[in-house]
Amino acid sequence: MRERNATQADGEAVVFFVRCDGKPHGYLNRCAHVPMELDWNEGQFFESSGLLYLMCATHGAIYEPDTGKCVGGPCRGGRLRHVEVEERDTPEGRAVFWLPDDTLRPA
């Protein structure tokens, strides 16, 4: 998993990238329930089983890693803010690239 600093209208933010079923996914590191970062320790987003769900360390909300949909906890039905990513071939091998939008950009 990787994290990158970002900026958005209300200030600084962090985005993170995970793999689920071999595909990369990116999200804003902010719980859908309360705007707090999700990770337990820096870069640790998955609950204790390791790869089933992303989990908010503060409220225990759990999210599907491939959709960002909250499937348990105080924000059930909510979603993490998706970050568009693309995987490409590079001279060093396959790499994941963040495709910023107008509201969330690299810092």
ROBA-973353 format. One line per 4 residues: for each residue x, y, z of C-alpha. Coordinates in steps of 0.05 Angstrom, whole numbers, padded with zeros to 5 digits. Layout:
<atoms>
X/Y/Z | ... .
</atoms>
This chain:
<atoms>
00000/00000/00000 | 00023/00070/-00015 | 00001/00138/00009 | 00009/00206/-00023 .
-00002/00275/00003 | -00058/00313/-00032 | -00094/00380/-00031 | -00168/00394/-00036 .
-00213/00454/-00025 | -00214/00447/00051 | -00139/00436/00058 | -00088/00381/00060 .
-00107/00308/00053 | -00076/00239/00042 | -00096/00188/-00010 | -00079/00114/-00008 .
-00077/00057/-00057 | -00092/-00016/-00045 | -00098/-00079/-00087 | -00160/-00123/-00087 .
-00164/-00184/-00132 | -00101/-00160/-00167 | -00130/-00092/-00186 | -00108/-00025/-00158 .
-00158/00020/-00122 | -00148/00089/-00093 | -00185/00128/-00038 | -00182/00191/00002 .
-00157/00172/00071 | -00220/00198/00106 | -00275/00158/00140 | -00345/00168/00110 .
-00373/00175/00181 | -00328/00229/00210 | -00272/00262/00170 | -00215/00226/00205 .
-00159/00184/00174 | -00173/00110/00171 | -00106/00077/00183 | -00088/00041/00247 .
-00015/00057/00239 | 00013/00095/00180 | -00005/00055/00117 | -00045/00001/00153 .
-00117/00002/00128 | -00139/-00071/00128 | -00173/-00103/00188 | -00139/-00159/00225 .
-00155/-00214/00174 | -00108/-00177/00128 | -00145/-00167/00063 | -00221/-00173/00070 .
-00241/-00102/00090 | -00212/-00033/00099 | -00227/-00010/00170 | -00231/00057/00205 .
-00187/00054/00266 | -00229/00106/00303 | -00301/00081/00292 | -00293/00010/00267 .
-00330/00024/00201 | -00312/-00029/00149 | -00307/-00017/00075 | -00302/-00062/00014 .
-00233/-00051/-00014 | -00256/-00055/-00087 | -00315/-00007/-00081 | -00303/00035/-00019 .
-00374/00020/00004 | -00385/00018/00079 | -00414/-00050/00096 | -00413/-00045/00172 .
-00409/00007/00226 | -00437/00077/00236 | -00435/00098/00163 | -00466/00035/00132 .
-00483/00049/00059 | -00435/00108/00055 | -00372/00107/00012 | -00300/00127/00015 .
-00281/00182/-00035 | -00255/00143/-00096 | -00189/00164/-00129 | -00181/00145/-00202 .
-00120/00102/-00216 | -00090/00068/-00276 | -00039/00013/-00281 | 00012/00019/-00337 .
00076/-00013/-00363 | 00139/00026/-00348 | 00213/00010/-00362 | 00216/-00014/-00289 .
00154/-00058/-00295 | 00080/-00047/-00280 | 00064/00016/-00240 | 00001/00048/-00212 .
-00012/00121/-00230 | -00061/00168/-00195 | -00105/00206/-00244 | -00122/00270/-00205 .
-00187/00308/-00215 | -00207/00380/-00206 | -00222/00374/-00131 | -00166/00328/-00106 .
-00095/00338/-00130 | -00024/00317/-00110 | 00007/00364/-00060 .
</atoms>
